[in-house]
Amino acid sequence: MDFLGLDLTVKNHPELDTGFVPLAKFFEAYRAGAAHPFALAVEREDGLVSVYETALRTGGELSEADRLYVDRLAKALLWMRGGWKLIACGSDAAGAYLESVYAPGGQRDFDRDFMEGVYERPFVVERRPYEDRPAAKESPAPVGGHLDGCRIGLDAGASNLKISAVADGKCIFSESRPWRPKGEADPAYHFAHLTAALRSAAEHLPRVDGVGISSAGVFVGDRCMVASLFLGVGREDFDRYVKDIFPRAVRDLGADIPCVVANDGDVTALSGAMALGAAGVLGISMGTSEAGGYVDGGGNVTGWFNELAFAPLDVQHEAARDEWSGDVGCGVKYLSQDGAVKLAAIAGIELPEGGPADQFACLRGLMDRGDARMEAVYRDLGVYLGHALGLYAMFYDIRRALIMGGVAGGPGGDILLGEARRVLAGEYPGCTFPVEAPDSRVRSLGQSVAAASLPKAR
């Protein structure tokens, strides 16, 4: 396949989305002829820096392929690692290009604005000679896996608070408490529900040695910087009352109780690592959106973003557009309910009125009844996933991939996983890690129990 003057070798294409161009294959083809050393670094909180070593095809003016490579690499790094500063090392032209697209009003204005909100400082693009590239500075945290003492785990979901009391590794109490956080504008509502849940668990323990909390969102130093749970809260109240709501709720229980807050995707990966005795676990949840989490080869949570929903996957010119970010070809439109709905429409399936959740419920029903069109949808989802895993392996040390979520469940999920394994083996032979759904060991551990293991006991 000729793409921007590059010869892309893609052996496995979707049946329905015939224009799909895997970003991983574009990266492979581009790098095959790249000889000019280039490094792209991203800096986040506390001076932490991730550095990606690569090369460009030119030492001067950028071609269309060069610009696409630099743009998609920067986008992937920002949403996988997080950061407020991009440092382009080894190409003045690449640095100038990134400055233009990440300027206010530029193509990546959404990304710039989002990162500024998370890190509470202006977004910066810096240019350096290659020899002056920064050294990597990571801070993987040995959180999780601590089951000694008396501890509480809280998993804050969109409709329920799941709470567990754990004593020396044994779950002695667990309950699910209903709440409706998204429509509530008053932070006092959220705080009251969180403290009530924590106190309910504490009643079953002689003392509390630590509290771990799992929630969807972006967290920096246990502070909630972005979270869909609190969409109803105005900006001023969010900044004043919500950013530190989880540590405050724990302090209400006891001033000196250790508390660790982690993204639910990371806690999912942690639960898999704990249950399977594994490390280097990438967890992907295919549900309303695409969620990601990662535990590194040392069994540590990295503090990276892992927001795979907004990392790019597809570089075709007519790639699906995400309504929120305005960008095209990102995971949210491929490995999610939206991805299934998009493919079902191409397959000629009439969809009911309503949102993606209602439409996907209809599609699951068709799949359960053996609809051949839905089998094609799931095969395409598997092709997407196989190519996505080939891409993610360029950024993560993956030793095991856990695939979960409603889209990956049921008989359709079996088709999806089978196709993903086939594509991964055929297209990316260096990726030999297993791709699997959570087994009974992972499911029995539970998200809130895994969350309880996050802090070291006092």
C-alpha positions as CSV (number, residue, x, y, z in Angstrom):
1,M,0.0,0.0,0.0
2,D,1.4,3.4,-1.0
3,F,0.7,6.0,1.8
4,L,2.3,9.4,1.6
5,G,5.1,7.9,-0.5
6,L,5.8,5.1,1.9
7,D,5.3,1.4,1.3
8,L,3.0,0.2,4.1
9,T,2.8,-3.6,4.4
10,V,-0.6,-4.4,6.0
11,K,-1.7,-8.1,5.7
12,N,-4.8,-7.9,7.9
13,H,-7.5,-5.3,7.0
14,P,-10.9,-4.8,8.5
15,E,-13.8,-6.2,6.4
16,L,-16.1,-3.3,7.0
17,D,-13.8,-0.3,7.7
18,T,-11.8,-0.9,4.5
19,G,-10.0,2.5,4.7
20,F,-8.4,1.8,8.1
21,V,-4.6,2.5,8.1
22,P,-2.9,1.3,11.3
23,L,-0.7,3.9,12.9
24,A,1.7,1.1,13.9
25,K,2.2,0.2,10.3
26,F,2.8,3.8,9.3
27,F,5.4,4.1,12.1
28,E,7.1,0.9,10.9
29,A,7.3,2.1,7.3
30,Y,8.4,5.6,8.2
31,R,11.2,4.4,10.5
32,A,12.5,1.9,7.9
33,G,14.0,4.9,6.0
34,A,14.7,7.3,8.9
35,A,18.4,8.1,9.5
36,H,18.5,11.5,11.3
37,P,18.5,11.0,15.1
38,F,15.6,12.6,16.8
39,A,14.3,12.4,20.4
40,L,10.9,13.6,21.6
41,A,10.6,14.2,25.4
42,V,7.6,15.1,27.5
43,E,7.9,16.6,31.0
44,R,5.2,16.3,33.6
45,E,4.9,17.0,37.3
46,D,8.0,17.3,39.6
47,G,10.4,17.4,36.7
48,L,9.6,13.8,35.6
49,V,10.6,13.2,32.0
50,S,9.8,10.5,29.4
51,V,12.1,10.4,26.4
52,Y,11.3,8.6,23.1
53,E,14.4,7.9,20.9
54,T,13.6,7.7,17.2
55,A,14.8,9.2,13.9
56,L,13.4,11.3,11.1
57,R,13.7,10.9,7.4
58,T,15.0,14.4,6.9
59,G,17.4,16.8,8.6
60,G,15.7,19.8,7.0
61,E,12.3,20.8,5.8
62,L,9.5,18.4,6.7
63,S,7.5,16.4,4.1
64,E,3.9,15.5,4.7
65,A,5.0,12.1,6.0
66,D,7.5,13.8,8.4
67,R,4.8,16.1,9.7
68,L,2.3,13.2,10.3
69,Y,5.0,11.2,12.0
70,V,6.0,14.0,14.4
71,D,2.4,15.0,15.1
72,R,1.1,11.4,15.8
73,L,4.2,10.6,17.9
74,A,3.7,13.7,20.0
75,K,0.0,13.1,20.4
76,A,0.6,9.4,21.5
77,L,3.3,10.4,24.0
78,L,1.2,13.1,25.6
79,W,-1.9,10.9,26.1
80,M,0.1,7.8,27.2
81,R,2.6,9.6,29.5
82,G,1.0,13.0,30.2
83,G,2.9,16.3,30.4
84,W,3.0,20.1,30.1
85,K,6.2,20.4,28.0
86,L,7.2,18.8,24.7
87,I,11.0,18.9,24.0
88,A,11.9,18.3,20.3
89,C,15.6,17.3,20.1
90,G,17.5,17.1,16.8
91,S,15.2,18.9,14.3
92,D,14.5,22.6,14.4
93,A,11.8,22.0,11.7
94,A,10.0,19.4,13.8
95,G,10.2,21.7,16.8
96,A,8.8,24.6,14.8
97,Y,6.0,22.4,13.5
98,L,5.0,21.3,17.0
99,E,5.1,24.9,18.2
100,S,2.6,25.8,15.5
101,V,0.1,23.0,16.1
102,Y,0.2,23.3,19.9
103,A,-0.1,27.1,19.8
104,P,-3.5,28.6,21.1
105,G,-5.9,28.1,18.2
106,G,-3.7,25.5,16.5
107,Q,-4.7,22.0,15.5
108,R,-3.9,20.6,18.9
109,D,-5.5,23.4,20.9
110,F,-7.7,20.9,22.8
111,D,-4.6,18.8,23.9
112,R,-2.7,22.0,24.9
113,D,-5.7,23.3,26.9
114,F,-6.3,19.9,28.6
115,M,-2.7,19.5,29.7
116,E,-2.6,23.0,31.0
117,G,-5.6,22.3,33.1
118,V,-4.1,19.0,34.5
119,Y,-0.7,20.4,35.3
120,E,-1.8,24.0,36.2
121,R,0.9,25.7,34.1
122,P,1.3,26.9,30.5
123,F,2.0,24.3,27.8
124,V,5.4,24.7,26.3
125,V,7.2,23.3,23.2
126,E,11.0,23.6,23.4
127,R,13.6,22.9,20.8
128,R,17.1,21.5,21.5
129,P,20.0,20.0,19.6
130,Y,19.9,16.2,19.7
131,E,23.0,16.0,21.9
132,D,21.3,18.2,24.5
133,R,18.3,16.0,24.8
134,P,17.2,15.5,28.5
135,A,17.8,12.3,30.4
136,A,14.7,10.2,31.3
137,K,13.5,10.7,34.8
138,E,10.7,8.3,35.8
139,S,9.3,7.6,39.3
140,P,7.5,4.3,39.2
141,A,5.8,3.9,42.5
142,P,5.8,0.5,44.3
143,V,2.1,1.0,45.2
144,G,-0.2,-1.9,45.4
145,G,0.2,-5.5,46.5
146,H,0.3,-4.4,50.2
147,L,-2.3,-6.5,52.0
148,D,-0.9,-6.4,55.5
149,G,-2.8,-4.8,58.3
150,C,-6.3,-3.3,58.3
151,R,-7.1,-1.3,55.2
152,I,-10.0,0.0,53.1
153,G,-10.4,0.0,49.3
154,L,-12.9,2.2,47.5
155,D,-13.8,2.0,43.8
156,A,-15.7,5.1,42.8
157,G,-17.9,4.4,39.8
158,A,-20.5,6.4,37.9
159,S,-23.4,4.7,39.6
160,N,-22.0,2.8,42.7
161,L,-19.4,3.2,45.3
162,K,-17.8,-0.2,45.9
163,I,-16.2,-0.5,49.3
164,S,-14.1,-3.3,50.9
165,A,-12.6,-3.8,54.4
166,V,-9.5,-6.0,54.2
167,A,-7.6,-7.5,57.2
168,D,-4.3,-9.1,56.5
169,G,-5.2,-9.9,52.9
170,K,-8.7,-11.2,53.6
171,C,-11.8,-9.3,52.6
172,I,-14.0,-9.3,55.6
173,F,-16.6,-6.8,54.4
174,S,-17.8,-5.5,51.0
175,E,-20.7,-3.6,49.8
176,S,-21.9,-1.5,46.8
177,R,-23.5,1.8,47.7
178,P,-25.6,3.6,45.0
179,W,-24.9,7.2,44.2
180,R,-25.5,9.5,41.2
181,P,-22.5,11.9,41.1
182,K,-22.5,13.2,37.5
183,G,-25.6,15.4,37.8
184,E,-24.8,16.8,41.2
185,A,-23.4,20.4,41.3
186,D,-22.9,20.5,45.0
187,P,-19.5,19.0,46.1
188,A,-21.0,18.4,49.6
189,Y,-23.1,15.6,48.0
190,H,-20.0,13.8,46.8
191,F,-18.1,14.4,50.0
192,A,-20.9,13.1,52.1
193,H,-21.3,9.9,50.1
194,L,-17.5,9.2,50.1
195,T,-17.2,9.7,53.8
196,A,-20.2,7.6,54.5
197,A,-18.8,4.7,52.4
198,L,-15.4,4.9,54.2
199,R,-17.0,4.9,57.6
200,S,-19.2,1.9,56.7
201,A,-16.1,-0.1,56.0
202,A,-14.2,1.2,59.0
203,E,-16.9,-0.1,61.3
204,H,-15.7,-3.6,60.4
205,L,-12.1,-3.1,61.3
206,P,-10.3,-2.6,64.6
207,R,-8.3,0.2,63.1
208,V,-7.5,1.6,59.6
209,D,-3.9,1.4,58.5
210,G,-4.4,2.7,55.0
211,V,-7.0,3.6,52.3
212,G,-6.7,3.1,48.6
213,I,-9.1,4.7,46.1
214,S,-9.7,3.8,42.5
215,S,-11.6,6.2,40.2
216,A,-11.9,7.2,36.6
217,G,-10.0,10.4,35.9
218,V,-6.6,12.0,35.8
219,F,-4.8,12.2,39.2
220,V,-1.6,14.0,40.0
221,G,-0.2,13.5,43.5
222,D,-3.6,12.0,44.7
223,R,-5.3,15.2,43.5
224,C,-8.2,14.9,41.0
225,M,-7.4,17.1,38.0
226,V,-10.0,15.8,35.6
227,A,-12.9,13.3,36.3
228,S,-16.2,12.6,34.6
229,L,-17.7,11.8,38.0
230,F,-17.8,15.5,38.8
231,L,-19.1,16.9,35.5
232,G,-21.9,18.7,37.3
233,V,-19.6,20.7,39.5
234,G,-18.7,24.2,38.4
235,R,-15.1,25.1,37.8
236,E,-14.7,27.3,40.9
237,D,-16.1,24.7,43.2
238,F,-14.2,21.9,41.4
239,D,-10.9,23.8,42.1
240,R,-11.8,24.5,45.7
241,Y,-13.5,21.4,46.8
242,V,-13.1,18.5,44.3
243,K,-9.4,18.4,43.5
244,D,-8.5,17.2,46.9
245,I,-11.8,15.5,47.7
246,F,-10.5,12.0,48.1
247,P,-7.6,12.8,50.5
248,R,-10.0,15.1,52.5
249,A,-12.5,12.2,52.8
250,V,-9.8,10.0,54.2
251,R,-8.6,12.7,56.6
252,D,-12.2,12.9,57.9
253,L,-11.7,9.3,58.9
254,G,-8.3,9.9,60.5
255,A,-5.7,12.6,60.1
256,D,-2.7,10.3,59.7
257,I,-4.1,7.5,57.6
258,P,-2.0,6.8,54.5
259,C,-4.0,7.4,51.3
260,V,-3.2,6.6,47.7
261,V,-5.5,7.5,44.8
262,A,-5.1,5.9,41.4
263,N,-6.8,5.8,38.0
264,D,-9.2,2.9,37.8
265,G,-7.4,1.6,34.7
266,D,-4.1,1.3,36.6
267,V,-5.9,-0.4,39.5
268,T,-7.5,-2.9,37.0
269,A,-4.0,-3.7,35.6
270,L,-2.8,-4.0,39.2
271,S,-5.5,-6.4,40.1
272,G,-4.5,-8.5,37.1
273,A,-0.8,-8.4,38.1
274,M,-1.6,-9.3,41.7
275,A,-4.0,-12.2,40.8
276,L,-1.8,-13.7,38.2
277,G,1.6,-13.0,39.9
278,A,2.6,-11.1,36.7
279,A,4.2,-7.8,35.8
280,G,4.4,-5.7,32.7
281,V,0.6,-5.9,32.5
282,L,-1.3,-3.6,30.1
283,G,-5.0,-3.5,30.9
284,I,-7.5,-2.3,28.3
285,S,-11.2,-1.9,29.0
286,M,-13.5,-1.6,25.9
287,G,-16.7,-0.1,27.2
288,T,-18.3,3.3,26.9
289,S,-14.9,4.5,26.0
290,E,-11.4,2.9,25.8
291,A,-9.7,2.9,29.2
292,G,-6.1,1.9,29.8
293,G,-3.9,1.0,32.8
294,Y,-0.3,-0.3,33.2
295,V,1.8,-2.0,35.7
296,D,5.5,-2.0,34.7
297,G,8.0,-4.9,34.7
298,G,8.8,-4.2,38.3
299,G,5.2,-4.4,39.3
300,N,5.0,-0.7,39.8
301,V,2.3,1.9,38.9
302,T,4.1,4.4,36.7
303,G,2.1,7.6,37.2
304,W,1.7,7.9,33.4
305,F,-1.6,9.1,31.9
306,N,-2.5,5.9,30.0
307,E,-5.4,7.7,28.4
308,L,-5.5,5.4,25.4
309,A,-8.9,6.7,24.3
310,F,-7.2,9.9,23.0
311,A,-4.1,8.3,21.6
312,P,-4.2,7.8,17.8
313,L,-4.7,4.5,16.1
314,D,-5.7,5.2,12.5
315,V,-4.1,7.5,10.0
316,Q,-6.6,7.2,7.1
317,H,-7.7,10.5,5.7
318,E,-11.4,9.8,6.6
319,A,-10.8,8.5,10.1
320,A,-13.6,8.7,12.6
321,R,-13.7,12.1,14.5
322,D,-14.0,12.3,18.2
323,E,-16.6,14.9,19.1
324,W,-14.9,16.0,22.4
325,S,-11.3,16.5,21.2
326,G,-12.0,17.2,17.6
327,D,-9.2,14.9,16.5
328,V,-9.5,11.9,14.2
329,G,-8.4,8.3,14.4
330,C,-8.2,8.0,18.2
331,G,-8.9,4.9,20.2
332,V,-12.2,6.2,21.6
333,K,-13.9,5.7,18.2
334,Y,-12.4,2.2,17.7
335,L,-12.1,0.1,20.9
336,S,-15.4,1.1,22.5
337,Q,-19.2,1.0,22.1
338,D,-18.7,3.9,19.6
339,G,-16.5,1.7,17.6
340,A,-19.0,-1.2,17.5
341,V,-21.8,1.2,16.6
342,K,-19.8,2.7,13.8
343,L,-19.0,-0.7,12.3
344,A,-22.6,-1.9,12.7
345,A,-23.8,1.1,10.6
346,I,-21.4,0.1,7.9
347,A,-22.7,-3.5,8.1
348,G,-26.2,-2.2,7.3
349,I,-27.6,-2.8,10.8
350,E,-30.5,-0.5,11.7
351,L,-29.8,1.1,15.0
352,P,-32.4,2.3,17.5
353,E,-32.7,5.8,18.7
354,G,-30.6,6.7,21.7
355,G,-27.0,6.9,22.8
356,P,-24.2,4.4,22.2
357,A,-25.0,2.4,25.3
358,D,-28.6,1.7,24.2
359,Q,-27.5,1.0,20.7
360,F,-24.7,-1.3,21.8
361,A,-27.2,-3.2,24.0
362,C,-29.2,-3.9,20.8
363,L,-26.1,-5.0,19.0
364,R,-25.2,-7.4,21.9
365,G,-28.6,-8.9,21.5
366,L,-28.1,-9.5,17.8
367,M,-24.7,-11.1,18.5
368,D,-26.2,-13.4,21.2
369,R,-28.7,-14.6,18.5
370,G,-25.9,-15.3,16.1
371,D,-26.3,-12.5,13.6
372,A,-23.7,-12.9,10.9
373,R,-23.4,-9.1,10.5
374,M,-22.4,-8.8,14.1
375,E,-19.8,-11.5,13.7
376,A,-18.2,-9.2,11.0
377,V,-18.4,-6.3,13.4
378,Y,-16.5,-8.2,16.1
379,R,-13.9,-9.5,13.6
380,D,-13.2,-5.9,12.7
381,L,-13.0,-4.9,16.4
382,G,-10.4,-7.7,16.8
383,V,-8.4,-6.3,13.8
384,Y,-8.5,-2.9,15.4
385,L,-7.3,-4.4,18.7
386,G,-4.5,-6.4,17.2
387,H,-3.0,-3.4,15.4
388,A,-3.5,-1.3,18.5
389,L,-1.5,-3.7,20.6
390,G,1.2,-3.6,18.0
391,L,1.3,0.1,18.5
392,Y,1.1,0.1,22.3
393,A,4.1,-2.3,22.4
394,M,6.1,0.6,20.8
395,F,5.5,2.6,24.0
396,Y,5.1,0.0,26.8
397,D,7.0,-3.1,27.9
398,I,4.0,-5.4,27.6
399,R,4.3,-8.9,29.0
400,R,0.6,-9.6,29.3
401,A,-2.4,-7.8,27.9
402,L,-5.7,-8.0,29.8
403,I,-8.8,-7.1,27.7
404,M,-12.0,-6.4,29.5
405,G,-15.2,-4.3,29.4
406,G,-18.7,-4.9,28.0
407,V,-17.6,-4.7,24.3
408,A,-15.1,-7.5,24.9
409,G,-17.6,-9.8,26.7
410,G,-19.9,-12.5,25.6
411,P,-19.6,-14.6,22.4
412,G,-18.6,-11.6,20.4
413,G,-15.7,-11.1,22.8
414,D,-14.3,-14.5,21.9
415,I,-14.3,-13.6,18.2
416,L,-12.7,-10.3,19.0
417,L,-9.9,-11.8,21.1
418,G,-9.2,-14.5,18.5
419,E,-8.9,-12.0,15.7
420,A,-6.6,-9.8,17.9
421,R,-4.3,-12.6,18.6
422,R,-4.2,-13.6,14.9
423,V,-3.4,-10.1,13.7
424,L,-0.8,-9.5,16.4
425,A,1.0,-12.7,15.6
426,G,0.9,-12.1,11.8
427,E,1.7,-8.5,11.7
428,Y,3.9,-7.9,14.8
429,P,6.0,-11.1,15.3
430,G,8.0,-9.5,18.1
431,C,4.9,-9.2,20.2
432,T,4.7,-12.6,21.8
433,F,2.8,-11.6,25.0
434,P,-0.5,-13.3,25.7
435,V,-3.8,-11.5,25.0
436,E,-6.5,-12.6,27.3
437,A,-9.7,-11.8,29.2
438,P,-9.6,-11.7,33.0
439,D,-10.0,-15.2,34.4
440,S,-11.7,-16.2,37.7
441,R,-8.6,-15.3,39.7
442,V,-8.7,-11.7,38.5
443,R,-12.5,-11.4,38.8
444,S,-12.5,-12.8,42.3
445,L,-9.9,-10.3,43.6
446,G,-12.2,-7.3,42.8
447,Q,-11.4,-3.7,42.0
448,S,-12.0,-2.3,45.5
449,V,-9.8,-5.0,47.1
450,A,-7.0,-4.2,44.7
451,A,-7.5,-0.6,45.6
452,A,-7.1,-1.4,49.3
453,S,-3.6,-2.7,48.5
454,L,-2.4,0.6,47.1
455,P,-0.9,2.3,50.2
456,K,1.8,1.0,52.6
457,A,0.3,0.5,56.0
458,R,1.3,3.1,58.6
